[in-house]
Amino acid sequence: MHILSKSTYIKGLQCEKALYMQKKHPYLRDKLSIEQRAKFQRGTDVGMLAHEVFPGGIDMSPNSPSQFPKKAAETLANLSNPEVKVMYEAVFQFNDTLIMLDILVRDGDQWLAVEVKSSMRLSDTYYNDAALQYYVLHGCGVPLSDFRLMYLNGDYVKDGPIDVQHLFKMESVMDYVVEREAFVAKNVERLKAVVALPHSPVVNIGTQCHNPYPCDFQGHCWKLIPKNSFLFTTAMDDEMLFQCYFNGVNTNAKMLQQVEPDSEEAHQIEALETNSYYIDYKTLYSLAPQPKPKSVAFLNLLLNRPAVPELDGTRPYEEMILAFALQGEHEHDAAIDPRLRTSQRGDDMAAAEGCFVWDCFEDHSRWKEAIPLLIEKLSHYELIVCFTPQNLSTTLLRHEIIQNQTVGHKVFNLYDILQEARFYHPAIKRGLTLQRLETALFDEAKLFEHSRILVEATSNDLLGYQQAREDLIAENEIVAKTYQHLFK
Ligand code: SF4
């Protein structure tokens, strides 16, 4: 059996301990978030579509890991079979390292290797992936005419059935992977030795825990770090925090002596000590809507950006409005889907009065119907309050829901306001989300992450749709509650 694979090699480049844990103690991994699962699924869907660029190939995917040796032997046999022109997920193993190559195409007496990515631009990790694959292919003696990365073409506009030849772009990385071969060889030996260790290598927590990806063993490695440690502050970058930590500054009291009194760093540490939040009220109040608006609405948009365009006239990752919830005094005749009324969540449904919900979950081609509806509904309000890391004004302008920047002041994004007022709570170390805000302000965590609503809304399941509508309303209620809490 193999020792390394593409994913464990990349993990090992980030942290040797993460590689060891993955190989020897995978059950200690943190649970995958819904967002991460959706990302994997997106990669699989795009990969399947990419096969059609080189049709008629043989799928070499094993049904289970135990089939890897068999599939590797079949792949090698297919290389010398002139009948085989294309292989998908071809399995190769060299020096205890196993890869599955997305597409391998016969090119005269050589082969063209293609690795598919579901994004619109290439990153260092993709180049590192390709370099490992080349190392294995070269080691297996596969003569390559080229090695290309295939990724989504942001200029492609869908017009009828998906035209896979134009949906994807390709870039040769042959020069890069050849040049990196010695580097990969060295790392493969180093990482194999790590896996062979009798115990996990001793690696202190550090910046590598978050870079380039959040490590999924943080639940294990960070378990002895107090939940209110200064390592969870955001006012200093990780580099600086860990430098202090490794220089013996290992308590909040010691850290407080290192920072300026009355500084943002000090306020954050004090917030940790008192298990409360910090906010710069002077800035917050300077940002309060002036004059006080006569009518306020709370808007929660659900946007979808499918990797592969679903509708004619759209590009990869182009945004569409899948749903919105609007809560305000003019929404007395709540046009909530009647199925919501059957919900078990009686309390929430009572609160949903005065909230208008629209969606096109069952037919995405209707998404533009949201635009005139929003134009009409928003015109009744002086202030539109929302919470989103995205620039809602830009979204509303892009869809011509608001006409120009001069009415942009109608949009009051609590996310931006809180960032400007340097809102801090230990729960938001990894980014400010509505769920974490709810924990920080109200000591409750009933919400799920917003990304879950998109999963529900695209589940092709009526119960999922219903849950998505309810969750949009529940989020809007937290936005309203936050606004009241901060500005009333
Ligand atoms: S949490 Fe940090 S130290 Fe632990 S395995 Fe991950 S990267 Fe390495």
Boltz pocket constraint, residues with backbone or C-beta under 6 A from the ligand:
constraints:
  - pocket:
      binder: B
      contacts: [[A, 14], [A, 15], [A, 16], [A, 17], [A, 18], [A, 19], [A, 21], [A, 203], [A, 204], [A, 205], [A, 206], [A, 208], [A, 209], [A, 210], [A, 215], [A, 216], [A, 217], [A, 218], [A, 221], [A, 222]]
      max_distance: 6.0
